[in-house]
Structures are given as C-alpha cells and as structure tokens.
Amino acid sequence: MDFPSEAEAFLDHLVVERGLSRNYREINRRALARFFRWCRAADLAGISVQDLRDFLSVERRSGRRAAGLKIHAVALRRFFGWWAGRGVGRVNPAEFLELPKLERTLPETLTQSDMAQVLDGPFASGVLGLRDRAMLEVLYGCGLRVSELTGLRLENVMLENGSVRVIGKGNKERVVPIAGVAASALREYLATGRPALVRHRTGGEVFLNRHGKKLTTARVWGIVKAVARAAGVKKRAYPHALRHSFATHLLQNGADLRAIQEMLGHADISTTQVYTHTDEQRIKAAHWKFHPRSGRK
C-alpha cells in the first residue's frame, strides 16, 4: 500500500493541532511508512488488528528491539485512533493493539564527585569556554533536556528571580529554579561571553556557536563529551546523563519526589520514580560494603 493521504494529514495534525515537534512528526512518519510498505490490505478500512500484530511480529523477527517496536505500535495506535474518529462507521483496528513491554533500565548517572570533576575541569579559554561552562552548569543545575537547553531564549532567563522558563515536550512550559554556581556561570556568560558571539542575524537563543547561530543538539553532545574526557572522567558523559544526575543527586540529598517531577517536567510521577530505584541500588551497595554480616568477601 502506498503512503495514504490520511497519514499525511495525521502527521500535519501532530504538529499544527497538537503542537508536537517536527522531529516527533518524522519519527511517526518513518514508523507508518514502514507499516504501509508491508501492508497487504487494499485500503485503510481493510486493515485488522491481526494485520498490525503480524507486522510487529515481522519487525521483531527481523531484530527490532522492544523500544523500536513500541515506537511503531504507538504510532499505529495514534494514527488509527485519529483516523477512526474522523469518519462515521470507521472501526479502529488498533484499539486493542498491545504495546510491547520494555525492560526498565536504570538511568546512567555520574556521581557527585564525577560531576564536580567535570564542572571544575579544564574549559577552553575565552568566550567559548565561558559558554561551555555555563552550558554544563545549566544542564546539571536545572536538569534540562538538551533540546530545552538549545531552545532556551533570553526572555525566559530570569536570574533576578532565580529561575528560567523552559519549553519542554509538547510545548509545555515550566519554570525551573537556577541558583548558586549555575546562576553565576550563566550571568558571566551573558555579560561577557554571549555579546562577543552575537552577529547581525543572531536570534534570541541563549547559547550560540562561534558564528552567532543557535547551538545544535549534536554540538552540545560533543562539548559535554569533550569536557568530561578532558577532566579525566571515565564514565560515559552526555547531556541526558547530566539530567539523570541532577535528579538522582537531588533525591540522594533529601529532595521531595514531587518537586523533582515538577523540575524535570514529567507528566507522570511514575516516570520520576525510576530515580528511587537508582537510590535503592546505592543503598544496597552501601549495605553490602559496610555491614559486617552482608556476606561480602
């Protein structure tokens, strides 16, 4: 089956009406295109839930992992739910489509000493060094996603109030505290670093590259990795690991889980609860190491 016009309309709906990102639109396009290339039905009305299950089974046998299968299943459920709701008598074949179960993995984090080593480590000299230091301090100090960091705008930085306004997933807005070293590093960058990077067509983004343009997420990944390596940190360092570390260290130091949920912008507390498992691992390791009858050798 060719890619149907209804699927194109659905993808536009995600961006225009739901306010979701173009990147999310592209993820759904790839998943739906793969299904329609495989699909044997002549039209949408001829597709059954068994067709959807058979497609996911073929994908599983081809080696697609559970996370990828879930992306495909969610795309199919959303598309067919939307399609069925727009026509009288249409039956949603994906209504009872099961989502693949994912193994819950603990987030990768750096220890508090690792983070101190990274943030106190060597940075480039000049304005780029000021930018990189401020960038890492904000990632860790505010727990931002990398897309939230690159999209952070000047009008949303309120250092006098100790906060930044963040536009997260689905264009949801939240206000996150910023204080201490992170606020100082950002203030210094805004005062003496960013003005040196501004060019004629520079926009309102906070973090700029050497040409005065908005930093890309790929460039932020590269900077985080390079700074951690230069600081001698052996663990894998990347922007989301700093976000995980932010949440884990707050929890370890007694922060309330609901407050962490709000700062991270999680819609569901169950998403935030994964960090309690990280802390449980730390507690168990301490028990095994220090209790005289833990069974350690």
C-alpha angles and dihedrals in degrees: 000000000000119000101281124231088235089063090052090051090049092052090051088049090057092058104032102037104022095038094227122153126270087238089059088048090055092049089054092045092055092048094048093043090054091052095047092049088056098038117111098193119107095224142000094267090060095058117105134192088253089060089055092047092048090051092052090047091053090049091049093050090049088062102262110155126235094259091055092046090053091053089053093046094048091049091051093047093049095045097048092042089054093044094049091049092057099058135052113246095011114141119215106229091190096055093103098029109134119228116231112253116243125213107241109239124193114246118254111250139174120229121250090255090050090054092048089051092051096046094043092043129105117297128186116271122252130019096332090056090051089050095048093048092049091046095054092042090053093046091053099030095051102025094234127173112241091248089053091051095050090045095049110124132204094244090058096056109093104175092161087063094038095241146098126211111228130197106212137175115333090013090287112161126218136168116231126192119243121190146141119018094356092056092046093049092048092047091052092048092049092048101046110001108049096045089061090054097049116112134183095277099033114141130214098276115127099220116056136179124233089274094056094254130126113278115249122232089241091057091050089053090052093049094049091049093047094047092049092048092049089050090055097246110154099195121092108270123196134143097270091049087061089052090050090048091051091056096041094050092048089053093046090053094051106269118157114256092227091054090051089050091055094047092050093045095234113166092205127045089218089070090056093046091074086081091062087062089053089054091047089057090053091049093049091049090052091050092049092048101044110025110097093221100039092113096247118148 
